C-alpha cells in the first residue's frame, strides 16, 4: 500500500469510517505488531499493545497531519510509545546487548511478512550507515525506551551530547529512508 493510500485511510478514519479503519488495520498491523514485539518481546503483550495502538489511532486520527513524511512513521511512533509505556509499567530487566541488529516484523499474512522483511532490511541498512555507538544509542532510546540520562551514562557522554547524537542520528535515518 502506498503512502498516499495510507494517508487517505487515516483521513477517512478521522471522519469515523470503519471500513477505512479495517483497511488501515489490514495494511499496517503486521508492521506495528513487529514494532511492539521488538520492544515487549512477548507476543501476548505485543498484541495487547497493538490493540491499544489502534484504539489511539481511531481516537486521534484527526491529529495526523500530511506533512510529507511517511504516515507509517506516525503509526509506528504510536505503537512504539504504547509499547514503551507498557514496558516501563512492567519494569523489565532486559539489556540492550540481548537484542540483535535486525528488526523483524511478523504478521498474519505472507504478504505482510514480505513487506515487513523488505522494510526491516531498509532500516537495518540505514542503521549500518551510522556510527556503531550512535546506532546503538538510537536503538536503546527508541526500541528499548531508555531515558536520555541513562543513555548518557551508558555511553559515558554528557547528556546534551547524547541528545545531539540522537537528533542527528534520526535525521540521518530519515534521509536514508527517504531515498
Backbone as numpy.savetxt, mean C-alpha at the origin, in Angstrom:
# Nx Ny Nz CAx CAy CAz Cx Cy Cz
-7.45 -3.28 -15.50 -8.30 -2.10 -15.50 -7.41 -0.86 -15.50
-7.77 0.12 -16.31 -6.94 1.31 -16.44 -7.16 2.28 -15.29
-6.23 3.23 -15.18 -6.31 4.27 -14.16 -7.63 5.04 -14.29
-7.98 5.40 -15.51 -9.21 6.17 -15.72 -10.45 5.38 -15.33
-10.45 4.09 -15.62 -11.60 3.26 -15.25 -11.75 3.19 -13.72
-10.63 3.06 -13.03 -10.69 3.02 -11.56 -11.14 4.37 -11.02
-10.64 5.47 -11.60 -11.08 6.80 -11.17 -12.58 6.97 -11.38
-13.08 6.49 -12.50 -14.51 6.57 -12.80 -15.31 5.76 -11.78
-14.82 4.57 -11.45 -15.51 3.74 -10.46 -15.54 4.43 -9.11
-14.43 5.02 -8.70 -14.39 5.72 -7.41 -15.38 6.88 -7.42
-15.44 7.60 -8.53 -16.40 8.70 -8.65 -17.84 8.22 -8.55
-18.13 7.06 -9.15 -19.48 6.49 -9.07 -19.78 6.01 -7.66
-18.77 5.46 -6.99 -18.95 5.02 -5.60 -19.27 6.22 -4.73
-18.64 7.36 -5.00 -18.91 8.57 -4.24 -20.37 8.99 -4.37
-21.00 8.61 -5.48 -22.41 8.92 -5.70 -23.34 7.83 -5.17
-22.76 6.81 -4.54 -23.56 5.74 -3.93 -23.88 4.59 -4.87
-23.16 4.43 -5.96 -23.41 3.38 -6.95 -22.84 2.05 -6.45
-23.72 1.15 -6.06 -23.30 -0.16 -5.52 -22.65 -1.05 -6.59
-23.14 -0.97 -7.82 -22.54 -1.77 -8.89 -21.10 -1.32 -9.13
-20.87 -0.02 -9.11 -19.51 0.49 -9.27 -18.63 0.03 -8.11
-19.20 0.01 -6.91 -18.46 -0.45 -5.74 -18.06 -1.92 -5.92
-19.01 -2.75 -6.39 -18.69 -4.16 -6.63 -17.60 -4.31 -7.69
-17.67 -3.50 -8.74 -16.66 -3.55 -9.79 -15.30 -3.10 -9.26
-15.30 -2.06 -8.44 -14.06 -1.57 -7.84 -13.45 -2.65 -6.94
-14.30 -3.30 -6.17 -13.83 -4.38 -5.31 -13.20 -5.50 -6.15
-13.90 -5.93 -7.19 -13.38 -7.00 -8.04 -12.05 -6.63 -8.68
-11.92 -5.37 -9.06 -10.72 -4.92 -9.76 -9.52 -4.71 -8.85
-9.75 -4.41 -7.58 -8.64 -4.00 -6.70 -8.43 -4.87 -5.47
-9.35 -5.74 -5.18 -9.27 -6.48 -3.91 -8.03 -7.37 -3.81
-7.59 -7.96 -4.92 -6.42 -8.84 -4.85 -5.18 -8.06 -4.42
-4.99 -6.89 -5.03 -3.81 -6.09 -4.69 -3.91 -5.56 -3.26
-5.08 -5.10 -2.85 -5.24 -4.56 -1.50 -5.09 -5.65 -0.45
-5.58 -6.84 -0.75 -5.38 -7.95 0.17 -3.88 -8.25 0.31
-3.16 -8.16 -0.80 -1.71 -8.36 -0.75 -1.01 -7.35 0.14
-1.45 -6.10 0.06 -0.89 -5.05 0.93 -1.17 -5.38 2.39
-2.41 -5.74 2.67 -2.79 -6.08 4.06 -2.03 -7.30 4.56
-1.90 -8.31 3.71 -1.15 -9.51 4.10 0.31 -9.20 4.37
0.88 -8.35 3.56 2.29 -7.98 3.71 2.54 -7.36 5.08
1.60 -6.56 5.54 1.78 -5.86 6.81 1.38 -6.75 7.98
0.23 -7.41 7.88 -0.31 -8.16 9.02 0.21 -9.59 9.13
0.61 -10.18 8.00 1.18 -11.53 7.98 0.22 -12.60 8.51
-1.06 -12.34 8.44 -2.07 -13.29 8.86 -3.27 -13.10 7.94
-3.67 -14.16 7.27 -4.72 -14.04 6.25 -6.05 -13.55 6.85
-6.46 -14.10 7.97 -7.73 -13.68 8.56 -7.70 -12.20 8.95
-6.62 -11.77 9.56 -6.49 -10.36 9.95 -6.44 -9.48 8.70
-5.75 -9.94 7.66 -5.66 -9.17 6.42 -7.03 -9.05 5.75
-7.80 -10.11 5.77 -9.14 -10.05 5.19 -10.03 -9.08 5.95
-9.91 -9.08 7.28 -10.66 -8.11 8.09 -10.23 -6.69 7.78
-8.93 -6.49 7.67 -8.42 -5.14 7.35 -8.89 -4.70 5.97
-8.91 -5.64 5.03 -9.37 -5.30 3.69 -10.85 -4.93 3.71
-11.65 -5.65 4.50 -13.06 -5.31 4.63 -13.22 -3.90 5.20
-12.45 -3.59 6.23 -12.48 -2.23 6.80 -12.04 -1.20 5.77
-11.06 -1.57 4.94 -10.59 -0.67 3.89 -11.73 -0.32 2.94
-12.46 -1.32 2.51 -13.54 -1.04 1.55 -14.70 -0.29 2.20
-14.89 -0.48 3.49 -15.89 0.34 4.19 -15.45 1.80 4.17
-14.17 2.03 4.42 -13.65 3.40 4.37 -13.75 3.99 2.96
-13.47 3.17 1.96 -13.59 3.63 0.57 -15.03 4.03 0.29
-15.99 3.21 0.71 -17.40 3.51 0.49 -17.79 4.85 1.15
-17.32 5.03 2.37 -17.69 6.22 3.12 -16.94 7.47 2.66
-15.74 7.30 2.11 -14.88 8.45 1.81 -14.55 8.61 0.34
-15.24 7.93 -0.54 -14.94 8.03 -1.97 -15.07 9.46 -2.48
-15.92 10.25 -1.83 -16.08 11.65 -2.26 -14.84 12.48 -1.96
-13.93 11.97 -1.16 -12.70 12.70 -0.82 -11.58 12.45 -1.83
-11.78 11.46 -2.69 -10.76 11.17 -3.70 -10.73 12.30 -4.72
-9.53 12.78 -4.99 -9.37 13.87 -5.96 -8.52 13.37 -7.13
-9.01 13.54 -8.33 -8.25 13.18 -9.51 -7.16 14.24 -9.67
-5.92 13.84 -9.44 -4.82 14.79 -9.45 -3.64 14.34 -10.31
-3.89 13.36 -11.14 -2.82 12.86 -12.00 -2.08 11.68 -11.43
-2.25 11.42 -10.15 -1.61 10.27 -9.52 -2.54 9.07 -9.64
-1.98 7.92 -9.48 -2.74 6.68 -9.61 -3.81 6.57 -8.52
-5.03 6.21 -8.89 -6.06 5.99 -7.87 -5.71 4.79 -6.99
-4.88 3.88 -7.51 -4.46 2.74 -6.69 -3.62 3.22 -5.52
-2.91 4.30 -5.70 -2.11 4.85 -4.59 -3.03 5.24 -3.44
-4.15 5.88 -3.77 -5.12 6.27 -2.75 -5.68 5.04 -2.05
-6.06 4.03 -2.82 -6.63 2.81 -2.26 -5.59 2.06 -1.42
-4.38 1.97 -1.92 -3.32 1.26 -1.18 -2.99 2.00 0.12
-3.02 3.32 0.09 -2.76 4.09 1.31 -3.82 3.79 2.37
-5.07 3.70 1.96 -6.14 3.37 2.91 -5.91 1.97 3.47
-5.59 1.01 2.61 -5.35 -0.37 3.06 -4.14 -0.42 3.99
-3.09 0.28 3.62 -1.86 0.29 4.42 -2.12 0.88 5.80
-2.79 2.04 5.84 -3.05 2.69 7.13 -3.98 1.85 8.00
-4.97 1.23 7.39 -5.89 0.37 8.14 -5.12 -0.81 8.73
-4.25 -1.41 7.94 -3.46 -2.55 8.41 -2.49 -2.14 9.52
-1.85 -1.00 9.35 -0.92 -0.52 10.37 -1.67 -0.24 11.67
-2.85 0.34 11.59 -3.65 0.58 12.80 -3.94 -0.74 13.51
-4.30 -1.76 12.75 -4.56 -3.07 13.35 -3.29 -3.67 13.94
-2.19 -3.50 13.23 -0.91 -4.02 13.69 -0.49 -3.36 15.00
-0.64 -2.05 15.06 -0.28 -1.33 16.29 -1.20 -1.70 17.44
-2.47 -1.95 17.14 -3.42 -2.32 18.18 -3.06 -3.68 18.79
-2.48 -4.56 17.97 -2.12 -5.89 18.48 -0.70 -5.95 19.03
0.07 -4.86 18.88 1.45 -4.75 19.39 2.31 -5.95 18.99
2.59 -6.08 17.69 3.40 -7.21 17.23 4.87 -7.05 17.57
5.60 -8.14 17.42 7.04 -8.13 17.68 7.81 -8.50 16.43
7.23 -8.31 15.27 7.91 -8.66 14.01 9.11 -7.75 13.78
10.15 -8.33 13.22 11.37 -7.60 12.93 11.45 -7.36 11.43
11.99 -6.23 11.03 12.11 -5.89 9.60 12.92 -6.94 8.86
13.88 -7.59 9.52 14.71 -8.58 8.85 13.95 -9.85 8.49
12.75 -10.02 9.05 11.94 -11.19 8.73 11.32 -11.09 7.34
11.28 -9.90 6.78 10.62 -9.70 5.50 11.58 -9.95 4.35
11.03 -10.41 3.24 11.85 -10.56 2.04 11.80 -9.27 1.25
12.56 -9.20 0.20 12.61 -7.99 -0.61 11.55 -7.95 -1.70
10.64 -8.92 -1.72 9.60 -8.90 -2.74 8.28 -8.55 -2.11
7.43 -7.97 -2.92 6.09 -7.64 -2.48 5.15 -8.47 -3.33
4.53 -9.47 -2.72 3.67 -10.35 -3.48 2.23 -10.19 -3.02
1.36 -10.06 -3.95 -0.06 -9.93 -3.64 -0.77 -11.18 -4.11
-1.56 -11.75 -3.21 -2.34 -12.91 -3.61 -3.77 -12.48 -3.82
-4.47 -13.21 -4.63 -5.84 -12.81 -4.92 -6.69 -14.01 -5.25
-7.96 -13.77 -5.34 -8.89 -14.85 -5.57 -8.89 -15.38 -7.00
-8.36 -14.62 -7.97 -8.40 -15.07 -9.35 -7.00 -15.13 -9.93
-6.85 -15.94 -10.96 -5.56 -16.05 -11.64 -5.19 -14.71 -12.27
-6.16 -14.05 -12.87 -5.90 -12.74 -13.48 -5.40 -11.74 -12.45
-6.03 -11.73 -11.29 -5.61 -10.83 -10.21 -4.19 -11.12 -9.76
-3.85 -12.41 -9.70 -2.49 -12.78 -9.29 -1.47 -12.35 -10.35
-1.81 -12.49 -11.62 -0.90 -12.10 -12.69 -0.66 -10.59 -12.65
-1.73 -9.83 -12.51 -1.61 -8.37 -12.44 -0.80 -7.97 -11.22
-1.11 -8.57 -10.08 -0.41 -8.24 -8.84 1.08 -8.60 -8.94
1.39 -9.72 -9.57 2.79 -10.12 -9.73 3.54 -9.12 -10.58
2.92 -8.66 -11.66 3.55 -7.66 -12.51 3.80 -6.36 -11.77
2.81 -5.93 -11.00 2.96 -4.70 -10.21 4.03 -4.88 -9.14
4.05 -6.04 -8.51 5.06 -6.31 -7.48 6.46 -6.26 -8.09
6.60 -6.80 -9.29 7.89 -6.77 -9.97 8.32 -5.33 -10.26
7.37 -4.50 -10.71 7.68 -3.09 -10.97 8.13 -2.39 -9.69
7.40 -2.62 -8.61 7.72 -1.98 -7.33 9.08 -2.47 -6.83
9.32 -3.77 -6.92 10.60 -4.33 -6.48 11.75 -3.74 -7.28
11.57 -3.60 -8.59 12.61 -3.01 -9.43 12.87 -1.55 -9.04
11.81 -0.82 -8.73 11.98 0.57 -8.32 12.69 0.66 -6.97
12.36 -0.24 -6.05 13.06 -0.26 -4.76 14.55 -0.57 -4.97
14.86 -1.42 -5.95 16.25 -1.78 -6.21 17.07 -0.58 -6.71
16.41 0.42 -7.28 17.11 1.61 -7.76 17.51 2.55 -6.62
16.91 2.38 -5.45 17.24 3.22 -4.30 18.48 2.67 -3.59
19.11 3.53 -2.79 20.19 3.06 -1.93 19.61 2.03 -0.97
20.35 0.96 -0.65 19.81 -0.10 0.21 19.28 0.39 1.56
20.00 1.33 2.21 19.52 1.79 3.52 18.23 2.58 3.39
18.10 3.35 2.32 16.88 4.14 2.11 15.72 3.23 1.75
16.00 2.23 0.95 14.97 1.26 0.60 14.47 0.55 1.87
15.39 0.13 2.71 15.02 -0.56 3.95 14.23 0.37 4.87
14.62 1.64 4.91 13.91 2.61 5.77 12.47 2.81 5.27
12.30 2.93 3.98 10.95 3.11 3.42 10.09 1.89 3.69
10.66 0.70 3.50 9.90 -0.53 3.77 9.51 -0.60 5.25
10.44 -0.25 6.12 10.14 -0.30 7.56 9.07 0.71 7.94
9.09 1.88 7.31 8.11 2.92 7.64 6.74 2.60 7.07
6.70 2.25 5.79 5.41 2.17 5.10 4.84 0.76 4.98
5.66 -0.25 5.19 5.13 -1.61 5.17 4.98 -2.18 6.57
5.88 -1.75 7.47 5.84 -2.27 8.83 5.28 -1.28 9.83
5.15 -0.02 9.42 4.53 0.98 10.27 5.41 1.52 11.39
6.72 1.42 11.25 7.60 1.97 12.29 7.54 3.49 12.28
7.45 4.11 13.44 7.44 5.58 13.50 8.82 6.15 13.15
8.84 7.40 12.74 10.08 8.05 12.32 11.16 7.98 13.40
10.80 8.19 14.65 11.78 8.18 15.72 12.48 6.82 15.83
11.72 5.74 15.74 12.32 4.41 15.79 13.21 4.16 14.59
12.77 4.65 13.42 13.58 4.49 12.21 14.91 5.22 12.35
14.85 6.45 12.84 16.07 7.23 13.02 17.03 6.50 13.96
16.49 5.94 15.02 17.31 5.19 15.97 17.87 3.92 15.33
17.03 3.21 14.61 17.44 1.95 13.98 18.56 2.16 12.96
18.46 3.25 12.18 19.45 3.53 11.14 20.55 4.49 11.61
20.46 4.88 12.88 21.48 5.73 13.51 21.70 7.04 12.75
20.58 7.72 12.47 20.64 9.03 11.81 19.71 9.98 12.58
19.93 11.28 12.44 19.01 12.24 13.08 17.59 12.11 12.51
16.63 12.50 13.31 15.22 12.38 12.93 14.93 13.12 11.62
15.43 14.34 11.48 15.17 15.10 10.25 15.82 14.46 9.04
16.95 13.82 9.22 17.59 13.10 8.11 16.70 11.94 7.68
16.11 11.25 8.65 15.23 10.13 8.31 14.01 10.65 7.53
13.45 11.75 7.96 12.31 12.32 7.24 12.70 12.67 5.80
13.88 13.22 5.63 14.36 13.58 4.30 14.56 12.32 3.45
15.16 11.29 4.03 15.33 10.02 3.31 13.99 9.51 2.80
13.01 9.49 3.69 11.71 8.95 3.32 11.05 9.80 2.24
11.08 11.11 2.40 10.45 11.99 1.42 11.10 11.84 0.05
12.43 11.91 0.02 13.14 11.80 -1.26 13.00 10.41 -1.86
13.00 9.40 -1.00 12.82 8.03 -1.49 11.45 7.82 -2.11
10.41 8.37 -1.48 9.07 8.23 -2.03 8.94 9.00 -3.36
9.59 10.14 -3.44 9.58 10.90 -4.71 10.25 10.08 -5.79
11.38 9.45 -5.48 12.08 8.64 -6.46 11.25 7.42 -6.86
10.56 6.80 -5.90 9.69 5.67 -6.23 8.53 6.12 -7.12
7.93 7.24 -6.80 6.81 7.74 -7.61 7.26 7.99 -9.04
8.44 8.62 -9.20 8.95 8.88 -10.53 9.24 7.58 -11.28
9.81 6.62 -10.59 10.11 5.32 -11.21 8.82 4.62 -11.63
7.81 4.62 -10.78 6.57 3.93 -11.09 5.73 4.64 -12.15
5.99 5.91 -12.36 5.22 6.64 -13.37 5.80 6.45 -14.77
6.95 5.82 -14.88 7.59 5.58 -16.18 6.80 4.58 -16.98
